[in-house]
Amino acid sequence: MKPLSQCLLYGILDTGYLGIGQLVPTLHSLIQGGIDVVQFRAKKTVPGEILTIARELAPICRAAGVALILNDHPELVQQCGADGAHVGQEDYSVAEARKLAGSGAIIGKSTHSLAQAVASAAEAPDYIGFGPLFATPTKPDYTPIGTEQILSVHEALDLPIFCIGGIKLSNLQEVISSGARRVVIVSDLLQALDPQTQTAACKALLEP
């Protein structure tokens, strides 16, 4: 598996956008396009079903050397063979998530401001998500924070920072020019006519 320090493009298989039957084909497309990390997010799905689906996704990711991260369910990581879990500000602490997910699991944390990012870094996550930069239907209740703090958060923290929220191929260069090194892209990949080509185009912009 590629170390997080070398990962640039993070995708999310979100059941808010994809039907269950679309998850595996879309995962293959993202992988073929060069995705580095994949999160499985199923907000309205019961844990038992998440476990079943994740057990199908995990070996595909493992064979490709792509980390599979579960959203919100660190307790399922070991059972399904995922590589880690991502938690929000209102969820588990990083220490609690790490204990549930097991030794060696990747734990990521969502942050929504520079102050929050600095505070969360003290919990020693493996990476943080920073955003939402722009308005996004995935997080309609969150106020966009814009791109002004991207450079500051990279100067303040010494860990992988994945900018997130409304990022698309059309605004990716703006995000990179503002100081981002890594991004999470959701709807622009999942809803693309050709997710593989869209993923490859985004990855090409991020690569040095």
C-alpha positions in Angstrom: 0.0 0.0 0.0 1.3 3.5 -0.9 2.2 5.5 2.2 -0.1 8.4 2.9 2.8 10.9 2.3 2.7 9.8 -1.3 -1.1 9.9 -1.7 -2.6 12.8 -3.6 -6.1 11.9 -4.7 -8.7 10.6 -2.2 -12.1 9.4 -3.5 -15.2 8.5 -1.6 -17.7 5.7 -2.6 -20.8 7.4 -1.2 -24.1 5.6 -1.2 -25.7 9.0 -1.4 -24.6 9.1 -5.0 -24.2 5.4 -5.9 -26.5 2.4 -5.7 -25.1 -0.7 -4.1 -24.7 -2.3 -7.5 -22.6 0.6 -8.7 -20.0 0.5 -5.9 -17.7 -2.2 -7.3 -17.7 -1.0 -10.9 -17.1 2.5 -9.8 -14.3 1.4 -7.5 -12.6 -0.3 -10.4 -12.9 2.9 -12.5 -11.4 5.0 -9.7 -8.5 2.6 -9.3 -7.8 2.5 -13.0 -7.8 6.3 -13.1 -5.1 6.4 -10.4 -7.0 7.0 -7.1 -4.7 6.7 -4.1 -7.2 6.3 -1.2 -10.8 5.3 -1.2 -13.3 5.8 1.6 -16.6 3.9 1.8 -19.3 6.1 3.2 -22.8 4.8 3.7 -24.6 7.2 6.1 -28.0 5.6 6.0 -26.9 2.0 6.0 -26.9 -0.3 9.0 -23.5 -1.6 10.3 -24.2 -5.2 9.2 -24.7 -4.2 5.6 -21.7 -1.9 5.7 -19.6 -4.8 6.8 -20.9 -7.0 4.0 -20.2 -4.4 1.3 -16.8 -3.5 2.8 -15.8 -7.1 2.7 -16.3 -7.0 -1.0 -14.5 -3.8 -1.5 -11.5 -4.5 0.7 -9.8 -7.2 -1.4 -10.2 -5.1 -4.6 -8.4 -2.2 -2.9 -5.8 -4.5 -1.4 -4.9 -6.0 -4.8 -4.5 -2.5 -6.2 -2.4 -1.2 -3.3 -5.1 1.4 -2.5 -6.1 2.1 1.1 -9.7 1.5 2.0 -11.1 3.7 4.8 -14.4 3.3 6.5 -16.4 6.4 7.3 -17.6 6.5 11.0 -17.2 2.8 11.8 -13.7 2.0 13.3 -15.2 -1.0 15.0 -15.7 -2.7 11.7 -12.2 -2.2 10.3 -10.7 -5.5 11.4 -13.8 -7.5 10.6 -13.9 -6.4 6.9 -10.2 -6.1 6.2 -10.2 -2.3 5.6 -7.1 -0.3 6.3 -8.6 2.3 8.6 -11.4 4.7 9.5 -12.3 8.3 9.2 -14.1 10.1 12.1 -15.8 13.5 12.3 -15.5 16.2 15.0 -18.6 14.8 16.8 -17.5 11.2 16.5 -14.9 9.2 18.3 -11.6 10.7 19.4 -8.6 9.6 17.4 -7.4 7.5 20.3 -10.8 5.8 20.7 -11.1 5.1 16.9 -7.5 3.7 16.9 -8.3 1.4 19.8 -11.4 0.1 18.0 -9.8 -0.2 14.5 -6.7 -2.0 15.8 -3.0 -1.6 15.8 -1.7 -0.2 12.6 -5.0 1.1 11.3 -5.1 4.5 9.5 -7.2 7.0 11.4 -8.3 10.3 9.7 -10.2 13.2 11.2 -12.4 15.9 9.7 -11.6 19.5 10.5 -13.4 22.7 9.5 -11.1 25.5 10.4 -7.5 26.2 11.0 -8.0 26.2 14.8 -9.8 22.9 14.6 -7.1 21.4 12.5 -4.4 22.4 14.9 -6.5 21.0 17.9 -7.2 17.8 16.0 -3.5 17.3 15.1 -2.8 17.1 18.8 -4.7 13.9 18.8 -2.2 12.4 16.3 -4.4 11.3 13.4 -2.6 9.8 10.4 -4.2 12.6 8.3 -6.9 15.3 8.4 -9.6 16.3 6.1 -9.8 20.1 5.8 -12.9 21.8 4.5 -15.5 22.2 3.1 -13.7 24.6 0.8 -16.8 25.2 -1.3 -20.5 24.5 -0.9 -21.3 20.8 -1.4 -24.5 18.8 -1.3 -22.6 16.1 0.7 -22.4 18.5 3.7 -25.2 21.0 3.2 -25.1 22.1 6.9 -21.5 23.2 6.8 -20.5 26.7 5.9 -17.8 26.8 3.2 -14.5 28.0 4.5 -12.9 29.0 1.2 -9.3 28.6 0.1 -7.7 31.4 2.2 -6.5 29.1 5.1 -5.1 26.3 2.9 -1.5 27.6 3.0 -1.7 28.4 6.7 -2.9 24.9 7.7 0.0 23.4 5.7 2.4 25.7 7.4 1.0 24.8 10.9 0.8 21.0 10.6 3.3 18.3 9.7 0.9 15.6 8.5 -1.0 14.8 5.3 -3.8 17.3 4.8 -6.6 16.4 2.3 -8.6 19.4 1.3 -12.3 18.5 0.7 -15.6 20.0 -0.1 -17.0 21.0 -3.6 -13.6 20.3 -5.3 -14.0 19.5 -8.9 -11.7 19.2 -11.9 -12.9 22.7 -12.9 -11.6 24.3 -9.7 -8.8 22.0 -8.8 -6.1 24.2 -10.2 -7.4 27.1 -8.0 -7.2 24.8 -4.9 -3.7 23.7 -5.8 -2.6 27.3 -6.4 -3.9 28.1 -3.0 -1.5 25.7 -1.4 -3.2 22.3 -1.4 -1.1 19.2 -2.0 -3.8 16.6 -1.6 -7.6 16.6 -2.2 -10.7 14.6 -1.7 -13.1 14.6 -4.7 -16.5 13.0 -4.5 -19.4 13.9 -6.8 -17.2 15.1 -9.7 -15.7 11.6 -9.9 -18.8 9.6 -9.0 -21.2 11.4 -11.3 -18.8 11.8 -14.3 -19.8 10.1 -17.5 -16.4 8.4 -17.4 -15.1 8.2 -13.8 -11.8 6.6 -14.9 -11.0 9.5 -17.2 -12.1 12.1 -14.8 -10.0 10.5 -12.0 -7.0 10.4 -14.3 -7.4 14.1 -15.2 -7.6 15.2 -11.6 -4.6 13.0 -10.7 -2.5 14.5 -13.5 -3.1 18.0 -12.1 -2.0 17.0 -8.6 1.2 15.2 -9.7 4.4 17.2 -9.4 
